[in-house]
Amino acid sequence: MYLDRDYKPRRPKNRNWFWWIAILGFIGSYLYARQPEWLVNQPLQPTPTPTRSALSWQAEAEIQRGVGNYPAAIAAYQRAAQLEPDNADPLVAQAEIYMTDRRITQAYALAAQAVKVNPEDVAALNIYARSLDWQGKYEEAINAAFDALDLQPENPTTLAILGEIYSDVGNWSRAQAYIDQALAIDPKHVLALRNQAVLYELQGDYERAIDIFRQAIAVAPNQPDLYIELGRQYQALNDWEQALASYQAAVDVAPTAVTLDALGWGLYLSGDTLQAQRELRKAVELDGEYGPALAHLGMAYYSRRNYEEAAPTLEKAVSILGDESRIEYYYSLGLAYIYKKPQECDKARVWLLKSLEIDPETPPALEGLRLCP
């Protein structure tokens, strides 16, 4: 028998599919028309958002740091550090900001943490050495800086920091040698330029210091501490117009408690105590624990004979500053307790005697004790 291999028997047509389509269409129409509660009230599921990476947080921190928004930069660096606890970079960056903002205790703590994370990170060793130097721990600072130099002998930041340390201990020739090396490697290195200017300042050459500070500002126009230090040179020359302009420029770049304090204290020293009080109050409003601003505001209150405000403000300031408190803060605090109403001689004597521990011949303190024996 011949078999046709291409032959396929035909199956009878099954028309049940038509009824299934009709049933599903009916159900869909019913649900659309009635919209039962279980269908309508289904919660919307949020679109999943990706977790930000440490690199993303660090990039944001750099942007905020560049525009002088230090609180936002610190917060972003902290998030980066949380995500990458073994990365010293965000710790170093935070420490550098705190150094710029004159928060040496915080800078030191973060720098020490960065060195602990990576003992051979040159940037970490650099900021650690600098924070030690600013605390007067010169031997430890030198050791940390030379550890960094052993790892990278031609690192201009390390060389600039060595110049800074030797300037602070009075070895100006060696300081100049290290700064020269740093600038030979990078003539526009901001820290090397800054330290060169400070070395000129220590030698009393304020004009040359001004010139170098201006070079540093041209390279880093958004670094507020450079404007503060430039203002200090003009202040030494008794050029108050230029000094106050420099302090105002620092505020314009980054309106922090530190820059506002510099402006306020400059106004105070120039004789404008009323305007000084206004700027110093802004500084304290931004950071009520910043000791220098509190002390300067207390002095402004005292000069305005607002003894009721001066006493608590100065007392809080010296409690924060501790051994860094100046003698005038102590005797002004004591006198404020004497001149305010009601007078509080018991409290006054504590601070007057504290100032006499520093200098037994302090006339204001002796006068205060005469009024409150």
ChimeraX attribute file (.defattr): number of C-alpha atoms within 10 A of each C-alpha:
attribute: neighborCount
match mode: 1-to-1
recipient: residues
	/A:1	3
	/A:2	4
	/A:3	6
	/A:4	7
	/A:5	6
	/A:6	6
	/A:7	7
	/A:8	7
	/A:9	6
	/A:10	6
	/A:11	6
	/A:12	6
	/A:13	6
	/A:14	7
	/A:15	8
	/A:16	8
	/A:17	9
	/A:18	9
	/A:19	10
	/A:20	11
	/A:21	10
	/A:22	11
	/A:23	11
	/A:24	11
	/A:25	11
	/A:26	11
	/A:27	11
	/A:28	11
	/A:29	11
	/A:30	12
	/A:31	11
	/A:32	10
	/A:33	9
	/A:34	10
	/A:35	12
	/A:36	11
	/A:37	8
	/A:38	7
	/A:39	11
	/A:40	9
	/A:41	9
	/A:42	8
	/A:43	7
	/A:44	6
	/A:45	6
	/A:46	6
	/A:47	6
	/A:48	6
	/A:49	6
	/A:50	6
	/A:51	7
	/A:52	11
	/A:53	13
	/A:54	21
	/A:55	14
	/A:56	13
	/A:57	20
	/A:58	23
	/A:59	16
	/A:60	18
	/A:61	26
	/A:62	19
	/A:63	13
	/A:64	18
	/A:65	23
	/A:66	17
	/A:67	13
	/A:68	22
	/A:69	17
	/A:70	22
	/A:71	14
	/A:72	16
	/A:73	24
	/A:74	23
	/A:75	17
	/A:76	24
	/A:77	27
	/A:78	21
	/A:79	19
	/A:80	25
	/A:81	20
	/A:82	13
	/A:83	15
	/A:84	15
	/A:85	16
	/A:86	12
	/A:87	17
	/A:88	22
	/A:89	21
	/A:90	26
	/A:91	25
	/A:92	26
	/A:93	26
	/A:94	25
	/A:95	29
	/A:96	26
	/A:97	21
	/A:98	20
	/A:99	20
	/A:100	17
	/A:101	19
	/A:102	15
	/A:103	16
	/A:104	21
	/A:105	16
	/A:106	17
	/A:107	27
	/A:108	24
	/A:109	14
	/A:110	25
	/A:111	29
	/A:112	23
	/A:113	18
	/A:114	28
	/A:115	22
	/A:116	15
	/A:117	17
	/A:118	16
	/A:119	15
	/A:120	15
	/A:121	19
	/A:122	22
	/A:123	21
	/A:124	28
	/A:125	28
	/A:126	29
	/A:127	29
	/A:128	27
	/A:129	30
	/A:130	29
	/A:131	28
	/A:132	24
	/A:133	24
	/A:134	18
	/A:135	12
	/A:136	14
	/A:137	14
	/A:138	19
	/A:139	13
	/A:140	13
	/A:141	25
	/A:142	19
	/A:143	13
	/A:144	24
	/A:145	25
	/A:146	18
	/A:147	20
	/A:148	24
	/A:149	20
	/A:150	13
	/A:151	12
	/A:152	13
	/A:153	12
	/A:154	13
	/A:155	19
	/A:156	25
	/A:157	24
	/A:158	30
	/A:159	29
	/A:160	31
	/A:161	26
	/A:162	31
	/A:163	27
	/A:164	29
	/A:165	28
	/A:166	22
	/A:167	22
	/A:168	18
	/A:169	12
	/A:170	14
	/A:171	13
	/A:172	18
	/A:173	12
	/A:174	16
	/A:175	24
	/A:176	21
	/A:177	15
	/A:178	22
	/A:179	27
	/A:180	20
	/A:181	18
	/A:182	26
	/A:183	20
	/A:184	12
	/A:185	13
	/A:186	15
	/A:187	13
	/A:188	16
	/A:189	19
	/A:190	24
	/A:191	22
	/A:192	29
	/A:193	26
	/A:194	24
	/A:195	25
	/A:196	27
	/A:197	27
	/A:198	25
	/A:199	25
	/A:200	19
	/A:201	19
	/A:202	15
	/A:203	13
	/A:204	13
	/A:205	14
	/A:206	22
	/A:207	15
	/A:208	17
	/A:209	26
	/A:210	21
	/A:211	12
	/A:212	22
	/A:213	25
	/A:214	19
	/A:215	18
	/A:216	24
	/A:217	19
	/A:218	12
	/A:219	14
	/A:220	16
	/A:221	16
	/A:222	19
	/A:223	22
	/A:224	26
	/A:225	23
	/A:226	24
	/A:227	26
	/A:228	24
	/A:229	23
	/A:230	27
	/A:231	29
	/A:232	24
	/A:233	25
	/A:234	21
	/A:235	19
	/A:236	13
	/A:237	13
	/A:238	12
	/A:239	14
	/A:240	18
	/A:241	12
	/A:242	17
	/A:243	26
	/A:244	23
	/A:245	17
	/A:246	24
	/A:247	28
	/A:248	23
	/A:249	21
	/A:250	29
	/A:251	23
	/A:252	15
	/A:253	19
	/A:254	23
	/A:255	20
	/A:256	23
	/A:257	25
	/A:258	27
	/A:259	28
	/A:260	27
	/A:261	29
	/A:262	31
	/A:263	27
	/A:264	31
	/A:265	28
	/A:266	23
	/A:267	24
	/A:268	22
	/A:269	13
	/A:270	17
	/A:271	11
	/A:272	14
	/A:273	22
	/A:274	15
	/A:275	16
	/A:276	26
	/A:277	24
	/A:278	15
	/A:279	24
	/A:280	30
	/A:281	23
	/A:282	20
	/A:283	26
	/A:284	23
	/A:285	14
	/A:286	15
	/A:287	15
	/A:288	15
	/A:289	15
	/A:290	20
	/A:291	22
	/A:292	24
	/A:293	29
	/A:294	29
	/A:295	30
	/A:296	26
	/A:297	31
	/A:298	30
	/A:299	28
	/A:300	28
	/A:301	23
	/A:302	23
	/A:303	16
	/A:304	13
	/A:305	14
	/A:306	16
	/A:307	23
	/A:308	17
	/A:309	17
	/A:310	27
	/A:311	26
	/A:312	15
	/A:313	22
	/A:314	28
	/A:315	18
	/A:316	17
	/A:317	24
	/A:318	20
	/A:319	12
	/A:320	17
	/A:321	16
	/A:322	10
	/A:323	8
	/A:324	11
	/A:325	17
	/A:326	14
	/A:327	19
	/A:328	16
	/A:329	21
	/A:330	25
	/A:331	27
	/A:332	26
	/A:333	30
	/A:334	31
	/A:335	30
	/A:336	30
	/A:337	25
	/A:338	23
	/A:339	20
	/A:340	16
	/A:341	10
	/A:342	9
	/A:343	15
	/A:344	16
	/A:345	19
	/A:346	13
	/A:347	16
	/A:348	25
	/A:349	22
	/A:350	14
	/A:351	23
	/A:352	27
	/A:353	19
	/A:354	16
	/A:355	25
	/A:356	18
	/A:357	12
	/A:358	12
	/A:359	12
	/A:360	12
	/A:361	11
	/A:362	16
	/A:363	12
	/A:364	17
	/A:365	27
	/A:366	18
	/A:367	14
	/A:368	24
	/A:369	18
	/A:370	9
	/A:371	12
	/A:372	17
	/A:373	10
